[in-house]
């Protein structure tokens, strides 16, 4: 095998593969990256048997071939190089990484012992790459990171022919629901690990179209000649429609950036559990918080308010993250009575089947 590639591009591709696989793999064969050079460039592949990654990178191939080398050392070597071009060539029992004035040789592993990377399951439809990645990053961010509750660590993908694709995730304190148009070819209802799915979507974001592949055990994203496949979570989420607001105490329409800015500034004076309170008035929201040790702060934000005048309080980070998802847009806050969740929606998000709903559960204010 002998190839030449742009250093930055190859380094990025190998780094992406390493990031998409577990950081610790004790089997040296599974800790390796399969590098295949052919007429289409270079293909890097890796697996831990639960997930599989296949990423394509442009390269000038002087001699076809396939090798298996330690993945992380290769990624670190490529990242450290400053030369614009890099050459990968097999020299005896080594893969030499060559640049002008430098040679870095990695040991070849037994490629025949590698289980290979399984092909993606059946295709179920395709979506717009950038749009899918953008909405998914918001939805996946609310998924729990607590592996003791595996069903909360995933994103539920659901859709079918003739309808939109929905993505849902929750950590019990927040819930995000996104829908977007897609070219559905068959019914799908799958729980996909959120952390891997959002990383996969980042890789696919530059592709115009991304295909979704799902069966009863696995799900994958495929674009161009790249693919990322993972095992599904065994459990699923309850029907999110049961959590949508049924009784609204107050409805607030406000500029998301204006409210987010006030929450950020006032939040500098939060203490303890970092709680920020919103007092609804006539045509304005009073954002305030404080404590004995840090002092207090308040700021008024103009808003259109209908209904009652509740005073909900929220954890600062959760409210900030929710508003950030609607940057540069007008939003509506549907505030329910008591501790029932507040639903935030884009006032203009229904066009073309695209919609984002973000529910945040209020908490008792300090001393409340």
TORTI-51353 format. One record per residue (C-alpha): y, x negated, z negated; chain; residue number from 1; residue in one letter. Coordinates in Angstrom, 1 decimal, decimal comma, m for minus. Each point is the difference from the previous one (the first is absolute). Example, Ala and Ser with C-alpha at 12.3 -4.5 7.8 and 13.67 -1.06 7.14 Angstrom:
BEGIN
Y->m4,5	X->m12,3	Z->m7,8	mol->A	seq->1	type->a $
Y->3,4	X->m1,4	Z->0,7	mol->A	seq->2	type->s $
***
This chain:
BEGIN
Y->0,0	X->0,0	Z->0,0	mol->A	seq->1	type->x $
Y->3,4	X->m1,3	Z->0,9	mol->A	seq->2	type->x $
Y->3,3	X->2,0	Z->0,0	mol->A	seq->3	type->x $
Y->3,8	X->m0,3	Z->m0,3	mol->A	seq->4	type->x $
Y->2,1	X->2,6	Z->m1,7	mol->A	seq->5	type->x $
Y->3,5	X->0,6	Z->m1,3	mol->A	seq->6	type->x $
Y->m0,2	X->m1,3	Z->m3,6	mol->A	seq->7	type->x $
Y->2,1	X->2,8	Z->m1,6	mol->A	seq->8	type->x $
Y->m2,0	X->2,8	Z->1,8	mol->A	seq->9	type->x $
Y->m3,4	X->m1,5	Z->m0,8	mol->A	seq->10	type->x $
Y->1,0	X->m0,7	Z->m3,6	mol->A	seq->11	type->x $
Y->1,2	X->3,6	Z->m0,4	mol->A	seq->12	type->x $
Y->m3,2	X->1,4	Z->1,4	mol->A	seq->13	type->x $
Y->m2,3	X->m2,0	Z->m2,2	mol->A	seq->14	type->x $
Y->2,3	X->0,7	Z->m3,1	mol->A	seq->15	type->x $
Y->m0,3	X->3,7	Z->0,8	mol->A	seq->16	type->x $
Y->m3,8	X->m0,2	Z->0,1	mol->A	seq->17	type->x $
Y->m0,1	X->m1,8	Z->m3,3	mol->A	seq->18	type->x $
Y->2,3	X->2,5	Z->m1,7	mol->A	seq->19	type->x $
Y->m2,0	X->2,9	Z->1,2	mol->A	seq->20	type->x $
Y->m3,2	X->m1,3	Z->m1,5	mol->A	seq->21	type->x $
Y->m0,8	X->m0,5	Z->m3,8	mol->A	seq->22	type->x $
Y->1,6	X->m3,1	Z->m1,5	mol->A	seq->23	type->x $
Y->m3,2	X->m1,1	Z->m1,7	mol->A	seq->24	type->x $
Y->m3,3	X->m0,2	Z->2,0	mol->A	seq->25	type->x $
Y->m2,7	X->m2,2	Z->m1,5	mol->A	seq->26	type->x $
Y->m2,1	X->m0,1	Z->3,1	mol->A	seq->27	type->x $
Y->1,4	X->m2,8	Z->2,2	mol->A	seq->28	type->x $
Y->m1,2	X->1,7	Z->3,1	mol->A	seq->29	type->x $
Y->1,9	X->3,2	Z->m0,7	mol->A	seq->30	type->x $
Y->3,0	X->m2,1	Z->m1,1	mol->A	seq->31	type->x $
Y->0,1	X->m1,4	Z->3,5	mol->A	seq->32	type->x $
Y->1,8	X->1,2	Z->3,1	mol->A	seq->33	type->x $
Y->m1,8	X->0,4	Z->3,3	mol->A	seq->34	type->x $
Y->2,2	X->m1,4	Z->2,8	mol->A	seq->35	type->x $
Y->m0,9	X->1,0	Z->3,6	mol->A	seq->36	type->x $
Y->1,8	X->m1,6	Z->2,9	mol->A	seq->37	type->x $
Y->m0,4	X->1,9	Z->3,3	mol->A	seq->38	type->x $
Y->2,0	X->0,8	Z->3,1	mol->A	seq->39	type->x $
Y->2,1	X->2,6	Z->m1,9	mol->A	seq->40	type->x $
Y->1,2	X->m2,5	Z->m2,6	mol->A	seq->41	type->x $
Y->m1,3	X->m0,5	Z->m3,5	mol->A	seq->42	type->x $
Y->m1,7	X->2,6	Z->m2,2	mol->A	seq->43	type->x $
Y->m0,2	X->m0,5	Z->m3,8	mol->A	seq->44	type->x $
Y->m2,4	X->2,1	Z->m2,0	mol->A	seq->45	type->x $
Y->m1,1	X->0,3	Z->m3,7	mol->A	seq->46	type->x $
Y->m1,9	X->2,3	Z->m2,3	mol->A	seq->47	type->x $
Y->m1,1	X->0,5	Z->m3,6	mol->A	seq->48	type->x $
Y->m2,6	X->2,5	Z->1,1	mol->A	seq->49	type->x $
Y->2,2	X->2,9	Z->m1,3	mol->A	seq->50	type->x $
Y->2,8	X->m0,6	Z->2,5	mol->A	seq->51	type->x $
Y->0,4	X->m1,8	Z->3,3	mol->A	seq->52	type->x $
Y->3,0	X->m1,5	Z->1,7	mol->A	seq->53	type->x $
Y->0,4	X->m0,9	Z->3,7	mol->A	seq->54	type->x $
Y->3,4	X->m1,4	Z->1,2	mol->A	seq->55	type->x $
Y->0,9	X->m1,3	Z->3,4	mol->A	seq->56	type->x $
Y->2,5	X->m2,8	Z->0,6	mol->A	seq->57	type->x $
Y->1,3	X->m1,4	Z->3,3	mol->A	seq->58	type->x $
Y->m1,3	X->m3,5	Z->0,9	mol->A	seq->59	type->x $
Y->m0,7	X->m2,3	Z->2,9	mol->A	seq->60	type->x $
Y->m3,7	X->m0,6	Z->m0,1	mol->A	seq->61	type->x $
Y->m1,3	X->m3,2	Z->1,5	mol->A	seq->62	type->x $
Y->m3,6	X->0,5	Z->m1,0	mol->A	seq->63	type->x $
Y->m1,7	X->3,2	Z->m1,2	mol->A	seq->64	type->x $
Y->m1,9	X->0,0	Z->m3,3	mol->A	seq->65	type->x $
Y->m0,4	X->1,4	Z->m3,5	mol->A	seq->66	type->x $
Y->0,1	X->m1,7	Z->m3,4	mol->A	seq->67	type->x $
Y->0,0	X->1,0	Z->m3,6	mol->A	seq->68	type->x $
Y->2,4	X->m1,9	Z->m2,4	mol->A	seq->69	type->x $
Y->1,4	X->0,6	Z->m3,5	mol->A	seq->70	type->x $
Y->2,6	X->2,6	Z->0,4	mol->A	seq->71	type->x $
Y->2,5	X->m0,8	Z->m2,7	mol->A	seq->72	type->x $
Y->0,2	X->m3,8	Z->0,7	mol->A	seq->73	type->x $
Y->0,6	X->0,8	Z->3,6	mol->A	seq->74	type->x $
Y->2,8	X->2,5	Z->m0,8	mol->A	seq->75	type->x $
Y->1,7	X->m2,5	Z->m2,4	mol->A	seq->76	type->x $
Y->m0,3	X->m2,8	Z->2,5	mol->A	seq->77	type->x $
Y->1,6	X->2,0	Z->2,9	mol->A	seq->78	type->x $
Y->2,7	X->1,3	Z->m2,3	mol->A	seq->79	type->x $
Y->1,0	X->m3,6	Z->m1,0	mol->A	seq->80	type->x $
Y->0,4	X->m1,2	Z->3,6	mol->A	seq->81	type->x $
Y->3,4	X->m0,5	Z->1,5	mol->A	seq->82	type->x $
Y->m1,0	X->m0,7	Z->3,6	mol->A	seq->83	type->x $
Y->0,6	X->2,9	Z->2,4	mol->A	seq->84	type->x $
Y->m3,4	X->m0,3	Z->1,6	mol->A	seq->85	type->x $
Y->m3,4	X->m0,6	Z->m1,6	mol->A	seq->86	type->x $
Y->m3,4	X->m0,9	Z->1,5	mol->A	seq->87	type->x $
Y->m3,3	X->1,0	Z->m1,4	mol->A	seq->88	type->x $
Y->m2,9	X->m2,0	Z->1,3	mol->A	seq->89	type->x $
Y->m3,6	X->m0,5	Z->m1,2	mol->A	seq->90	type->x $
Y->m0,7	X->m3,7	Z->m0,7	mol->A	seq->91	type->x $
Y->m3,6	X->m0,5	Z->m1,1	mol->A	seq->92	type->x $
Y->m0,5	X->1,9	Z->m3,3	mol->A	seq->93	type->x $
Y->3,7	X->0,6	Z->m0,4	mol->A	seq->94	type->x $
Y->2,7	X->2,4	Z->1,3	mol->A	seq->95	type->x $
Y->2,9	X->m2,3	Z->0,6	mol->A	seq->96	type->x $
Y->3,5	X->1,5	Z->m0,4	mol->A	seq->97	type->x $
Y->2,2	X->m2,3	Z->2,1	mol->A	seq->98	type->x $
Y->3,7	X->m0,4	Z->0,4	mol->A	seq->99	type->x $
Y->2,0	X->m2,9	Z->1,3	mol->A	seq->100	type->x $
Y->m0,6	X->m2,8	Z->m2,5	mol->A	seq->101	type->x $
Y->m2,4	X->2,0	Z->m2,2	mol->A	seq->102	type->x $
Y->m3,6	X->1,0	Z->m0,3	mol->A	seq->103	type->x $
Y->m1,4	X->2,3	Z->m2,6	mol->A	seq->104	type->x $
Y->m3,8	X->0,6	Z->0,1	mol->A	seq->105	type->x $
Y->m1,9	X->2,9	Z->m1,6	mol->A	seq->106	type->x $
Y->m3,8	X->0,0	Z->m0,4	mol->A	seq->107	type->x $
Y->m1,9	X->2,4	Z->2,3	mol->A	seq->108	type->x $
Y->m2,1	X->2,6	Z->m1,9	mol->A	seq->109	type->x $
Y->m3,3	X->1,5	Z->1,2	mol->A	seq->110	type->x $
Y->1,3	X->2,7	Z->2,3	mol->A	seq->111	type->x $
Y->m3,6	X->1,3	Z->0,5	mol->A	seq->112	type->x $
Y->m0,1	X->1,0	Z->m3,7	mol->A	seq->113	type->x $
Y->3,1	X->2,2	Z->0,3	mol->A	seq->114	type->x $
Y->m0,8	X->3,7	Z->0,1	mol->A	seq->115	type->x $
Y->2,6	X->0,7	Z->2,6	mol->A	seq->116	type->x $
Y->2,7	X->2,6	Z->0,0	mol->A	seq->117	type->x $
Y->m1,2	X->3,5	Z->0,6	mol->A	seq->118	type->x $
Y->1,6	X->2,1	Z->2,8	mol->A	seq->119	type->x $
Y->2,3	X->2,8	Z->m1,1	mol->A	seq->120	type->x $
Y->m1,5	X->3,5	Z->m0,4	mol->A	seq->121	type->x $
Y->0,7	X->2,9	Z->2,3	mol->A	seq->122	type->x $
Y->3,5	X->0,6	Z->1,2	mol->A	seq->123	type->x $
Y->1,7	X->3,2	Z->m1,3	mol->A	seq->124	type->x $
Y->3,5	X->m0,3	Z->1,5	mol->A	seq->125	type->x $
Y->3,1	X->m2,1	Z->0,4	mol->A	seq->126	type->x $
Y->3,5	X->m0,2	Z->m1,4	mol->A	seq->127	type->x $
Y->3,3	X->m1,7	Z->0,7	mol->A	seq->128	type->x $
Y->m0,3	X->m3,4	Z->m1,5	mol->A	seq->129	type->x $
Y->3,5	X->m0,6	Z->m1,6	mol->A	seq->130	type->x $
Y->0,3	X->3,6	Z->m1,1	mol->A	seq->131	type->x $
Y->m3,4	X->0,0	Z->m1,7	mol->A	seq->132	type->x $
Y->0,7	X->m3,4	Z->m1,7	mol->A	seq->133	type->x $
Y->3,4	X->1,2	Z->m1,3	mol->A	seq->134	type->x $
Y->m1,3	X->3,3	Z->m1,5	mol->A	seq->135	type->x $
Y->m3,2	X->m1,6	Z->m1,3	mol->A	seq->136	type->x $
Y->2,0	X->m2,7	Z->m1,9	mol->A	seq->137	type->x $
Y->1,7	X->2,7	Z->m2,0	mol->A	seq->138	type->x $
Y->m3,1	X->2,1	Z->m0,7	mol->A	seq->139	type->x $
Y->m2,2	X->m2,9	Z->m1,0	mol->A	seq->140	type->x $
Y->2,7	X->m1,4	Z->m2,4	mol->A	seq->141	type->x $
Y->m0,7	X->2,9	Z->m2,4	mol->A	seq->142	type->x $
Y->m3,7	X->m0,5	Z->m0,1	mol->A	seq->143	type->x $
Y->m1,3	X->m1,3	Z->m3,3	mol->A	seq->144	type->x $
Y->m1,1	X->m3,6	Z->m0,5	mol->A	seq->145	type->x $
Y->m2,4	X->0,9	Z->m2,8	mol->A	seq->146	type->x $
Y->m3,5	X->m0,5	Z->1,3	mol->A	seq->147	type->x $
Y->m1,4	X->2,0	Z->m2,9	mol->A	seq->148	type->x $
Y->1,2	X->3,1	Z->1,9	mol->A	seq->149	type->x $
Y->m1,1	X->m0,9	Z->3,5	mol->A	seq->150	type->x $
Y->1,0	X->3,4	Z->1,6	mol->A	seq->151	type->x $
Y->3,6	X->m0,8	Z->m0,9	mol->A	seq->152	type->x $
Y->0,0	X->m3,4	Z->1,7	mol->A	seq->153	type->x $
Y->m0,4	X->1,5	Z->3,5	mol->A	seq->154	type->x $
Y->1,9	X->1,9	Z->2,7	mol->A	seq->155	type->x $
Y->m1,6	X->3,2	Z->1,3	mol->A	seq->156	type->x $
Y->0,2	X->0,2	Z->3,8	mol->A	seq->157	type->x $
Y->m0,6	X->3,5	Z->1,3	mol->A	seq->158	type->x $
Y->0,5	X->1,6	Z->3,4	mol->A	seq->159	type->x $
Y->m1,6	X->1,4	Z->3,1	mol->A	seq->160	type->x $
Y->0,6	X->0,9	Z->3,7	mol->A	seq->161	type->x $
Y->3,2	X->2,0	Z->0,6	mol->A	seq->162	type->x $
Y->1,5	X->m0,7	Z->m3,5	mol->A	seq->163	type->x $
Y->1,9	X->m2,7	Z->m1,8	mol->A	seq->164	type->x $
Y->m1,5	X->m2,9	Z->m1,9	mol->A	seq->165	type->x $
Y->0,7	X->0,1	Z->m3,7	mol->A	seq->166	type->x $
Y->0,0	X->m2,9	Z->m2,5	mol->A	seq->167	type->x $
Y->m0,1	X->0,7	Z->m3,8	mol->A	seq->168	type->x $
Y->0,0	X->m2,3	Z->m3,0	mol->A	seq->169	type->x $
Y->0,7	X->0,4	Z->m3,7	mol->A	seq->170	type->x $
Y->m0,1	X->m1,8	Z->m3,3	mol->A	seq->171	type->x $
Y->0,3	X->3,2	Z->m2,1	mol->A	seq->172	type->x $
Y->3,7	X->m0,6	Z->m0,6	mol->A	seq->173	type->x $
Y->1,0	X->0,0	Z->3,6	mol->A	seq->174	type->x $
Y->m1,3	X->1,6	Z->3,2	mol->A	seq->175	type->x $
Y->0,9	X->m0,9	Z->3,6	mol->A	seq->176	type->x $
Y->m0,9	X->2,1	Z->3,0	mol->A	seq->177	type->x $
Y->0,8	X->m1,0	Z->3,6	mol->A	seq->178	type->x $
Y->m0,9	X->1,8	Z->3,2	mol->A	seq->179	type->x $
Y->0,5	X->m1,3	Z->3,5	mol->A	seq->180	type->x $
Y->m1,2	X->1,0	Z->3,5	mol->A	seq->181	type->x $
Y->m3,1	X->m1,7	Z->1,3	mol->A	seq->182	type->x $
Y->m2,4	X->0,3	Z->2,9	mol->A	seq->183	type->x $
Y->m2,9	X->1,3	Z->m2,1	mol->A	seq->184	type->x $
Y->m3,4	X->0,0	Z->1,7	mol->A	seq->185	type->x $
Y->m2,2	X->1,2	Z->m2,9	mol->A	seq->186	type->x $
Y->0,3	X->1,2	Z->m3,6	mol->A	seq->187	type->x $
Y->0,6	X->m2,7	Z->m2,6	mol->A	seq->188	type->x $
Y->0,3	X->0,2	Z->m3,8	mol->A	seq->189	type->x $
Y->m0,4	X->m3,5	Z->m1,6	mol->A	seq->190	type->x $
Y->1,1	X->m1,9	Z->m3,1	mol->A	seq->191	type->x $
Y->1,0	X->m3,5	Z->1,0	mol->A	seq->192	type->x $
Y->0,9	X->m2,8	Z->m2,5	mol->A	seq->193	type->x $
Y->3,8	X->0,0	Z->m0,1	mol->A	seq->194	type->x $
Y->0,6	X->m3,7	Z->m0,4	mol->A	seq->195	type->x $
Y->m2,0	X->m1,0	Z->3,0	mol->A	seq->196	type->x $
Y->1,2	X->2,9	Z->2,1	mol->A	seq->197	type->x $
Y->3,7	X->m0,9	Z->m0,4	mol->A	seq->198	type->x $
Y->m0,7	X->m3,6	Z->0,8	mol->A	seq->199	type->x $
Y->m1,9	X->1,0	Z->3,1	mol->A	seq->200	type->x $
Y->2,8	X->2,3	Z->1,1	mol->A	seq->201	type->x $
Y->2,4	X->m2,9	Z->m0,3	mol->A	seq->202	type->x $
Y->m2,1	X->m2,0	Z->2,4	mol->A	seq->203	type->x $
Y->m0,1	X->2,9	Z->2,4	mol->A	seq->204	type->x $
Y->3,7	X->1,0	Z->m0,2	mol->A	seq->205	type->x $
Y->0,9	X->m2,0	Z->3,0	mol->A	seq->206	type->x $
Y->m2,5	X->1,8	Z->2,2	mol->A	seq->207	type->x $
Y->1,2	X->3,0	Z->1,9	mol->A	seq->208	type->x $
Y->m3,1	X->2,1	Z->m0,7	mol->A	seq->209	type->x $
Y->m2,6	X->m0,5	Z->m2,8	mol->A	seq->210	type->x $
Y->m3,4	X->1,7	Z->0,1	mol->A	seq->211	type->x $
Y->m1,7	X->1,4	Z->m3,1	mol->A	seq->212	type->x $
Y->m3,8	X->m0,4	Z->m0,3	mol->A	seq->213	type->x $
Y->m1,8	X->1,8	Z->m2,8	mol->A	seq->214	type->x $
Y->m3,6	X->1,0	Z->m0,8	mol->A	seq->215	type->x $
Y->m1,7	X->1,0	Z->m3,3	mol->A	seq->216	type->x $
Y->0,1	X->m3,5	Z->m1,4	mol->A	seq->217	type->x $
Y->2,8	X->m2,0	Z->1,6	mol->A	seq->218	type->x $
Y->3,5	X->0,2	Z->1,4	mol->A	seq->219	type->x $
Y->1,9	X->m2,3	Z->2,3	mol->A	seq->220	type->x $
Y->3,2	X->m0,6	Z->1,9	mol->A	seq->221	type->x $
Y->m0,3	X->m1,5	Z->3,5	mol->A	seq->222	type->x $
Y->2,7	X->m1,2	Z->2,3	mol->A	seq->223	type->x $
Y->0,0	X->m2,3	Z->3,0	mol->A	seq->224	type->x $
Y->m3,0	X->m2,3	Z->m0,7	mol->A	seq->225	type->x $
Y->0,5	X->0,1	Z->m3,8	mol->A	seq->226	type->x $
Y->m1,8	X->2,1	Z->m2,6	mol->A	seq->227	type->x $
Y->m0,2	X->0,5	Z->m3,7	mol->A	seq->228	type->x $
Y->m2,9	X->1,9	Z->m1,5	mol->A	seq->229	type->x $
Y->m0,7	X->0,9	Z->m3,7	mol->A	seq->230	type->x $
Y->m2,4	X->2,1	Z->m2,0	mol->A	seq->231	type->x $
Y->1,2	X->3,4	Z->m1,1	mol->A	seq->232	type->x $
Y->0,5	X->1,0	Z->m3,7	mol->A	seq->233	type->x $
Y->m2,7	X->2,3	Z->m1,2	mol->A	seq->234	type->x $
Y->2,3	X->2,6	Z->m1,7	mol->A	seq->235	type->x $
Y->3,0	X->1,9	Z->1,4	mol->A	seq->236	type->x $
Y->3,2	X->1,6	Z->m1,2	mol->A	seq->237	type->x $
Y->0,5	X->3,7	Z->m1,0	mol->A	seq->238	type->x $
Y->1,8	X->2,2	Z->2,5	mol->A	seq->239	type->x $
Y->3,6	X->m1,2	Z->m0,1	mol->A	seq->240	type->x $
Y->1,2	X->3,4	Z->1,0	mol->A	seq->241	type->x $
Y->m0,7	X->1,3	Z->m3,5	mol->A	seq->242	type->x $
Y->2,6	X->m2,5	Z->m1,3	mol->A	seq->243	type->x $
Y->2,9	X->1,1	Z->2,3	mol->A	seq->244	type->x $
Y->2,9	X->1,8	Z->m1,8	mol->A	seq->245	type->x $
Y->m0,6	X->3,7	Z->m0,6	mol->A	seq->246	type->x $
Y->2,8	X->0,8	Z->m2,3	mol->A	seq->247	type->x $
Y->3,3	X->m1,9	Z->0,5	mol->A	seq->248	type->x $
Y->2,5	X->m0,1	Z->m2,8	mol->A	seq->249	type->x $
Y->2,7	X->m1,8	Z->2,1	mol->A	seq->250	type->x $
Y->0,5	X->m1,3	Z->3,5	mol->A	seq->251	type->x $
Y->2,1	X->m3,1	Z->0,6	mol->A	seq->252	type->x $
Y->1,2	X->m1,3	Z->3,3	mol->A	seq->253	type->x $
Y->1,4	X->m3,6	Z->m0,3	mol->A	seq->254	type->x $
Y->0,4	X->m3,2	Z->2,0	mol->A	seq->255	type->x $
Y->m3,0	X->m2,1	Z->m0,9	mol->A	seq->256	type->x $
Y->1,9	X->m3,3	Z->0,1	mol->A	seq->257	type->x $
Y->2,8	X->1,3	Z->m2,3	mol->A	seq->258	type->x $
Y->m2,4	X->1,3	Z->m2,6	mol->A	seq->259	type->x $
Y->m2,2	X->m3,1	Z->0,2	mol->A	seq->260	type->x $
Y->3,0	X->m2,3	Z->m0,4	mol->A	seq->261	type->x $
Y->1,1	X->1,9	Z->m3,1	mol->A	seq->262	type->x $
Y->m3,5	X->m0,1	Z->m1,5	mol->A	seq->263	type->x $
Y->m0,2	X->m3,7	Z->0,7	mol->A	seq->264	type->x $
Y->3,3	X->m0,8	Z->m1,7	mol->A	seq->265	type->x $
Y->m0,4	X->2,4	Z->m2,9	mol->A	seq->266	type->x $
Y->m3,6	X->m1,3	Z->m0,5	mol->A	seq->267	type->x $
Y->1,4	X->m3,4	Z->m1,0	mol->A	seq->268	type->x $
Y->0,7	X->1,7	Z->m3,3	mol->A	seq->269	type->x $
Y->m3,4	X->1,4	Z->m0,6	mol->A	seq->270	type->x $
Y->m2,3	X->m1,2	Z->m2,7	mol->A	seq->271	type->x $
Y->m3,5	X->0,6	Z->m1,3	mol->A	seq->272	type->x $
Y->m1,9	X->2,0	Z->2,6	mol->A	seq->273	type->x $
Y->3,0	X->m0,3	Z->2,5	mol->A	seq->274	type->x $
Y->0,8	X->3,7	Z->0,2	mol->A	seq->275	type->x $
Y->2,9	X->1,4	Z->2,0	mol->A	seq->276	type->x $
Y->1,3	X->3,6	Z->m0,4	mol->A	seq->277	type->x $
Y->1,6	X->2,3	Z->2,6	mol->A	seq->278	type->x $
Y->2,3	X->2,8	Z->m1,3	mol->A	seq->279	type->x $
Y->0,7	X->2,6	Z->2,7	mol->A	seq->280	type->x $
Y->3,5	X->1,4	Z->0,0	mol->A	seq->281	type->x $
Y->2,2	X->1,8	Z->2,5	mol->A	seq->282	type->x $
Y->0,0	X->m2,0	Z->3,2	mol->A	seq->283	type->x $
Y->m1,0	X->m3,3	Z->m1,7	mol->A	seq->284	type->x $
Y->m2,8	X->m1,8	Z->m1,8	mol->A	seq->285	type->x $
Y->0,7	X->m2,0	Z->m3,2	mol->A	seq->286	type->x $
Y->m2,4	X->m3,0	Z->0,0	mol->A	seq->287	type->x $
Y->m0,1	X->m1,6	Z->m3,4	mol->A	seq->288	type->x $
Y->m2,1	X->m2,0	Z->m2,4	mol->A	seq->289	type->x $
Y->0,4	X->m2,4	Z->m2,9	mol->A	seq->290	type->x $
Y->m1,1	X->m1,2	Z->m3,4	mol->A	seq->291	type->x $
Y->1,0	X->m1,5	Z->m3,3	mol->A	seq->292	type->x $
Y->m0,5	X->m3,6	Z->1,2	mol->A	seq->293	type->x $
Y->1,2	X->0,1	Z->3,6	mol->A	seq->294	type->x $
Y->2,9	X->2,6	Z->m0,1	mol->A	seq->295	type->x $
Y->0,3	X->2,8	Z->2,4	mol->A	seq->296	type->x $
Y->1,0	X->0,8	Z->3,5	mol->A	seq->297	type->x $
Y->0,7	X->3,1	Z->2,2	mol->A	seq->298	type->x $
Y->1,0	X->0,7	Z->3,5	mol->A	seq->299	type->x $
Y->0,8	X->3,2	Z->1,9	mol->A	seq->300	type->x $
Y->m1,5	X->0,7	Z->3,5	mol->A	seq->301	type->x $
Y->1,1	X->2,8	Z->2,2	mol->A	seq->302	type->x $
Y->m2,7	X->2,5	Z->0,9	mol->A	seq->303	type->x $
Y->m0,6	X->3,6	Z->1,1	mol->A	seq->304	type->x $
Y->m1,8	X->1,7	Z->m2,8	mol->A	seq->305	type->x $
Y->m1,5	X->3,5	Z->m0,1	mol->A	seq->306	type->x $
Y->m2,0	X->1,7	Z->m2,8	mol->A	seq->307	type->x $
Y->0,0	X->m1,1	Z->m3,6	mol->A	seq->308	type->x $
Y->1,6	X->m3,0	Z->m1,7	mol->A	seq->309	type->x $
Y->m3,0	X->m2,0	Z->m1,4	mol->A	seq->310	type->x $
Y->0,2	X->m3,5	Z->m1,4	mol->A	seq->311	type->x $
Y->m3,2	X->m1,7	Z->1,2	mol->A	seq->312	type->x $
Y->m0,8	X->m3,6	Z->m0,9	mol->A	seq->313	type->x $
Y->m2,1	X->m2,5	Z->2,0	mol->A	seq->314	type->x $
Y->m1,4	X->m3,4	Z->m0,3	mol->A	seq->315	type->x $
Y->2,5	X->m2,3	Z->1,7	mol->A	seq->316	type->x $
Y->m2,4	X->m1,8	Z->2,3	mol->A	seq->317	type->x $
Y->m1,7	X->3,2	Z->1,2	mol->A	seq->318	type->x $
Y->3,2	X->1,7	Z->0,9	mol->A	seq->319	type->x $
Y->1,5	X->m3,1	Z->1,6	mol->A	seq->320	type->x $
Y->m3,1	X->m0,5	Z->2,1	mol->A	seq->321	type->x $
Y->0,0	X->3,7	Z->1,1	mol->A	seq->322	type->x $
Y->3,6	X->m0,1	Z->1,1	mol->A	seq->323	type->x $
Y->m0,4	X->m3,3	Z->1,8	mol->A	seq->324	type->x $
Y->m2,6	X->1,7	Z->2,2	mol->A	seq->325	type->x $
Y->2,8	X->2,2	Z->1,4	mol->A	seq->326	type->x $
Y->2,6	X->m2,7	Z->0,6	mol->A	seq->327	type->x $
Y->3,0	X->1,1	Z->2,1	mol->A	seq->328	type->x $
Y->m0,9	X->3,6	Z->m0,1	mol->A	seq->329	type->x $
Y->0,9	X->3,3	Z->m1,7	mol->A	seq->330	type->x $
Y->m2,7	X->1,2	Z->m2,4	mol->A	seq->331	type->x $
Y->m0,9	X->3,2	Z->m1,9	mol->A	seq->332	type->x $
Y->m1,3	X->m0,2	Z->m3,5	mol->A	seq->333	type->x $
Y->m2,0	X->3,1	Z->m1,0	mol->A	seq->334	type->x $
Y->0,1	X->m0,2	Z->m3,8	mol->A	seq->335	type->x $
Y->m2,7	X->2,1	Z->m1,7	mol->A	seq->336	type->x $
Y->0,2	X->1,2	Z->m3,7	mol->A	seq->337	type->x $
Y->m1,2	X->m2,3	Z->m2,8	mol->A	seq->338	type->x $
Y->m2,3	X->m2,9	Z->0,8	mol->A	seq->339	type->x $
Y->m1,0	X->1,3	Z->3,4	mol->A	seq->340	type->x $
Y->0,6	X->m2,4	Z->2,8	mol->A	seq->341	type->x $
Y->3,3	X->m0,3	Z->2,0	mol->A	seq->342	type->x $
Y->m0,6	X->0,0	Z->3,8	mol->A	seq->343	type->x $
Y->2,3	X->m2,1	Z->2,1	mol->A	seq->344	type->x $
Y->0,1	X->0,7	Z->3,8	mol->A	seq->345	type->x $
Y->2,1	X->m1,1	Z->2,9	mol->A	seq->346	type->x $
Y->2,3	X->2,9	Z->1,0	mol->A	seq->347	type->x $
Y->m0,7	X->m0,9	Z->3,7	mol->A	seq->348	type->x $
Y->m3,6	X->m1,2	Z->m0,2	mol->A	seq->349	type->x $
Y->m1,8	X->2,9	Z->1,8	mol->A	seq->350	type->x $
Y->0,8	X->m1,0	Z->3,6	mol->A	seq->351	type->x $
Y->m2,9	X->m0,9	Z->2,1	mol->A	seq->352	type->x $
Y->m2,6	X->0,6	Z->m2,7	mol->A	seq->353	type->x $
Y->1,3	X->m3,0	Z->m2,1	mol->A	seq->354	type->x $
Y->0,5	X->0,7	Z->m3,7	mol->A	seq->355	type->x $
Y->0,1	X->m1,9	Z->m3,3	mol->A	seq->356	type->x $
Y->m0,3	X->1,7	Z->m3,4	mol->A	seq->357	type->x $
Y->0,2	X->m2,0	Z->m3,2	mol->A	seq->358	type->x $
Y->m0,7	X->1,5	Z->m3,4	mol->A	seq->359	type->x $
Y->1,1	X->m1,7	Z->m3,2	mol->A	seq->360	type->x $
Y->m1,0	X->1,4	Z->m3,4	mol->A	seq->361	type->x $
Y->2,9	X->0,1	Z->m2,5	mol->A	seq->362	type->x $
Y->m0,4	X->m1,3	Z->m3,6	mol->A	seq->363	type->x $
Y->1,5	X->0,9	Z->m3,3	mol->A	seq->364	type->x $
Y->3,3	X->m1,9	Z->m0,5	mol->A	seq->365	type->x $
Y->0,2	X->m2,4	Z->m2,9	mol->A	seq->366	type->x $
Y->0,6	X->2,0	Z->m3,1	mol->A	seq->367	type->x $
Y->m0,9	X->3,2	Z->1,9	mol->A	seq->368	type->x $
***
